[in-house]
Amino acid sequence: MSTRREFLCGLGAVALAAQSESTEQRFDRLLRDILIVDTHIDTPWYVVDEGYDIGVEHDYYETDIPRLRRGHVGAVFFGVPAQPQEHPPHLWVERSLDLIDAVHEMARRYPKDLEVASTAADITRLHRERRIAALISIEGGHQIQDDLRILRDYFRLGVRYMTLTHFKTNNWADSGTDRAVHNGLSRFGREVVREMNRLGMMVDISHVSDKTFYDAIEASRAPLMASHSSCRALCDIPRNMSDGMIRALAANGGVIFINLSIAYLDPKAGQVFVGYRDQRDREIADLLVHQAGNPKRFEMKRAIQQRYRRMLPPVDIKMALRHIDHVAKLVGPDHAGLGSDFDGISGMVPQGLEDVSKFPALVRGLIEMGYSDGDIRKIMGENLLRVMRRNEEVAKQTS
Ligand SMILES: [Zn+2]
């Protein structure tokens, strides 16, 4: 039986050991079991459109299983968009179903590495089994075709968050990058939010207008998430969140998951990007039309993206860490996370964070900035689990 004195001595020894641990030792120890969650990666459209095989390593794009493994990634929310500029309204549901199928098929093809997860408990179980949880998210409320039955069908297929709008305003919610026609969320938009709460589908406010954000906070009974947005205080663009919004999100129990596009992290890069974006997109659209039968067309597309990408000023991992640190200082480490937007940002990645294999560099960065083990674990993944669990509880109470 140990005495109180022995117990206190033991505690002292643990504290001393922790003190004498080097940054490298701490880094290695954390990486042994830390849960790393990325709340927004767009790989499914490459799988469907370009036959991209997530199981083999590539020297382009930002995500595949070998690199997820090297990056110690435990869970990924794969984005399912149906862009109105590429798909007419009558194809939005079909396009969504094709991309949802791609995630399920990825998991079927690589069961040792991936499993489709639909609860926070699934994520922690898969992490213990050393497999990667693949989750599904819908990127744009227009994809439910103004029909709550389709929203429920998406949930049954495994969709666990929906971004209320994409780049365009839809029939019930204003986007932050389009005309405001509803003064935020319409009456039906509030109904969508409440149905999502009832189902246990998280409400994502990345992409929405400021007024839609505040309306969603008011309408939702569960914490919200910004699955891939950064901070306006450091890079003032509509896709990022103001300090006021981040405070409101934190008061609601939610989390902002930082977008790693350098156009969202750094104001100079953002400015250059906005200047060339339309021209680049036209060039790519022309190429894909004129080279429709050319097997090299996607390689040619990437070459165009890279040519424009080189016009951007260099931005490195420190800028991503500054955004995380800004949120943590403003509202606490319970409200910051990681939502890279990899495979959706045309290669505009920071130096030192070029793909999913580099996430451990964020762990090292947070150690060097003085964050505790507990706070690093929250930021890298546990904050998502908290929001997801709370959404599951609210759903249980309301259905
Ligand atoms: Zn997006």
Residues whose N, C-alpha, C, O or C-beta is under 5 A from the ligand:
A	BS01	ZN	none
